[in-house]
Amino acid sequence: MKLGEAYVEGKIRVEGSLRDIFEASVRFVHAAAQPDRIQRLLRAVRHTPQGDRRAIEYHYDVSNDFYRMFLDRNMVYSCAYFQNDHDTLDQAQEQKLDYVLTKLRVQPGHRLLDIGCGWGALIVRAAAKFGCFATGITLSRNQYELARERIRSEGLQERCEVRLQDYRDIPETERYDRISSIGMFEHVGLKHLGAYFRKIESMLADDGVVLNHGITAAHPDNRIVGMGVGKFIDRYVFPDGELPHISLVMREMSEAGFEIADVESLRRHYARTCEHWTGNIERNRARAVEIGGEKRYRIWSIYLVGCAFGFARNWMNVYQVLAVKARSPSPLPSTRAWIYRHA
């Protein structure tokens, strides 16, 4: 935490690769800190609609141009899916979108809800390629405005919409055939996971399918990343973010009335994704500083390097969990063949 803070605040200067500095700092912290002290940093967080909106605005409403510098052409801000070693980031992110929609078995005419839709990549892809009626919600005005613009430019207004809306405010009368949540539940809070999944269950059609894709804690007791890394992320990057372990995710989904149909770790894919983002932002340093300032560049450069480092070493993980309603006949085939048909 202190080393990251000193770098962000300009108190130390780094010569050479941030990756090497990160490697050295981890060894230093392991030697200097007491393991039992650095592992017990989980704090109680109150997740109110107002607080969640402020946290999202802090993280996402910097500038669309800032994110455009290091993301892919579709501006997908979540783990990509690399089918081959030579895949570009653009290819891998489009493959991820198709992978999610294929897992969900999205069909023409389905109603799809994407909770935390970002800049609209998934809903645009779903409407244009899979022929469904897609709705996305976000708390970020920047994301909302750009997603609306993309929908209009693609001529998808009849099949695609984006709302500036909290998931808690979706009317109880709305029903969807398919629901996706990509990189969203990290903002929900551990104490609110049950309510979050119950809300999703209430909106899902009886023969519907839901896919939750999110970053998870490595420790079964839901500890934040140790060595002060989690504290740094909370202060500078993701205010009020909390990561559940995959076991807690599955328990809360089951208690909310879901049957877990498939669970897949994409941890190594996320390490590669963050490596691409790191290279992109470093190559565009001058532009990043021009848009967001030197301090913000420092925050994001060390954050992305740390994510690539952490995912490669299983400090955290990322899982896709596919589920259906437990009390209804499953709409899914009895094998996984359909998932990999287009892989």
BELVEN-V27006 format. One record per helix or strand of 2 or more residues. SS is the DSSP state (H for helix, E for strand). FROM is the first residue (numbers start at 1). LEN is the number of residues. If there is no record, write none. Layout:
ss->SS from->FROM len->LEN
ss->SS from->FROM len->LEN
This chain:
ss->H from->2 len->7
ss->H from->18 len->15
ss->H from->35 len->4
ss->H from->49 len->12
ss->H from->64 len->7
ss->H from->89 len->15
ss->E from->111 len->5
ss->H from->121 len->10
ss->E from->133 len->6
ss->H from->141 len->13
ss->E from->160 len->5
ss->H from->167 len->3
ss->E from->176 len->7
ss->H from->185 len->3
ss->H from->190 len->14
ss->E from->204 len->14
ss->H from->229 len->8
ss->H from->246 len->10
ss->E from->258 len->8
ss->H from->267 len->17
ss->H from->285 len->28
ss->E from->316 len->10
